[in-house]
Amino acid sequence: MERVYNFAAGPAAMPLSVLEKAKAEFTCYGSTGMSVMEMSHRSKMYLEIYQQTERLVRQVMDISDDYAVLFLPGGATMQFAAIPMNLLAENGSADYVDSGNFAHGALEEAKKYGNVRVIASSRDDKYTYIPEVTPDMIDPSACYVHITTNNTIFGTRYTSLPDTGNVPLVADASSNILSEPYDVNRFGVIYAGAQKNIGPAGMAIVIVRRDLMGKARPSTPKILDWAKQADADSMVNTPPTYTIYLAGLCMQWLLDQGGVSEMEKINIHKASLLYDVLDSSKLYRATAQKAFRSRMNVTFVTRDPDMDALFVKEAAAQGLVNLKGHRLVGGIRASIYNAMPVEGVEKLAEFMKAFEVQHV
Ligand SMILES: *Cc1c(COP(=O)(O)O)cnc(C)c1O
């Protein structure tokens, strides 16, 4: 069977050349005589792979030595708990921006560990925009401010980062990391689940400013303590070795495409192909407010849920799969991460126009 264009929100499409390279090396990596999967995580051959992945992540995101780069199990959701454990002092307080379902999940988790202030929210408006955050809204004594740079379910993104002064900015960038350049120095912590723009599921990359480490609560499990993980090269326990290897292949692929700033240009082009169709349509309506539209998750509806379902079904018959919106919101969502080729988006745009002609 031929490969389809997979518009899934995550786990999501991977670059085909990465899959092919992994396939070629699957049973026998280099001159090691074994699969990466079979290597001891402490072996010299595996440590080279680990260090290469870290080096490439640092290179593509231009991360200075002031930051540790951790590869941790449990995805972004595990970090929802790790963040307060590592950063929220027992009597301290943290400021959260509630811009989507994952943002909400992060703050609900943090509440278990201490005082959480929701300083801005678009929850009552169905998360169709990013709420404004001005410096006066931030508690200058807060342990950190938490944002979600791209809201995967609702299809919104921050077009500029809030100015948090001296309060560390902590960002869940799971669904748009590596899709546009970010100045890492503006953040205390950036973290992302791997299964959208980094590689396969089951891991998060956590980029932590070193001076923020070492303050974890005594009750913090060792595996969630960033300082301990940094000291152990993310190997407090056996790390997701194969996922780290694949993430390295994806980083090399990204560099081969010209790096993050080149990728951003392609992503702007891909997103505009779809938004242009939506904006000139009598059938579709984009659900996110224009000023906050995501370049990674394009969310829209037709005139009713039955028509949405028909759209999803007919698209799938043409090899354009996983376009159903998240179960919380319904509708249609096209996730077009870095690995989605331009041709896939062009095919989808053509399908959308043809479907509209049939159904208006
Ligand atoms: C997918 C996603 C998550 C959850 O990631 P897991 O790896 O499943 O824990 C969290 N935040 C955002 C913004 C996401 O897109």
Ligand as a Chemical Component Dictionary entry (heavy atoms), coordinates in Angstrom:
data_LIG
# 
_chem_comp.id                   LIG 
_chem_comp.type                 NON-POLYMER 
_chem_comp.pdbx_formal_charge   0 
_chem_comp.three_letter_code    LIG 
# 
loop_
_chem_comp_atom.comp_id 
_chem_comp_atom.atom_id 
_chem_comp_atom.alt_atom_id 
_chem_comp_atom.type_symbol 
_chem_comp_atom.charge 
_chem_comp_atom.model_Cartn_x 
_chem_comp_atom.model_Cartn_y 
_chem_comp_atom.model_Cartn_z 
_chem_comp_atom.pdbx_ordinal 
LIG C1 C1 C 0 0.309 16.884 22.706 1  
LIG C2 C2 C 0 0.448 17.949 23.718 2  
LIG C3 C3 C 0 0.635 17.661 25.082 3  
LIG C4 C4 C 0 0.626 16.245 25.616 4  
LIG O1 O1 O 0 1.757 15.574 25.289 5  
LIG P1 P1 P 0 2.002 14.087 25.876 6  
LIG O2 O2 O 0 3.296 13.725 25.258 7  
LIG O3 O3 O 0 0.846 13.248 25.429 8  
LIG O4 O4 O 0 2.076 14.176 27.332 9  
LIG C5 C5 C 0 0.797 18.711 25.946 10 
LIG N1 N1 N 0 0.773 19.985 25.528 11 
LIG C6 C6 C 0 0.573 20.304 24.232 12 
LIG C7 C7 C 0 0.540 21.731 23.809 13 
LIG C8 C8 C 0 0.398 19.290 23.292 14 
LIG O5 O5 O 0 0.194 19.601 22.006 15 
# 
loop_
_chem_comp_bond.comp_id 
_chem_comp_bond.atom_id_1 
_chem_comp_bond.atom_id_2 
_chem_comp_bond.value_order 
_chem_comp_bond.pdbx_ordinal 
LIG C1 C2 SING 1  
LIG C2 C3 SING 2  
LIG C2 C8 DOUB 3  
LIG C3 C4 SING 4  
LIG C3 C5 DOUB 5  
LIG C4 O1 SING 6  
LIG O1 P1 SING 7  
LIG P1 O2 DOUB 8  
LIG P1 O3 SING 9  
LIG P1 O4 SING 10 
LIG C5 N1 SING 11 
LIG N1 C6 DOUB 12 
LIG C6 C7 SING 13 
LIG C6 C8 SING 14 
LIG C8 O5 SING 15 
# 
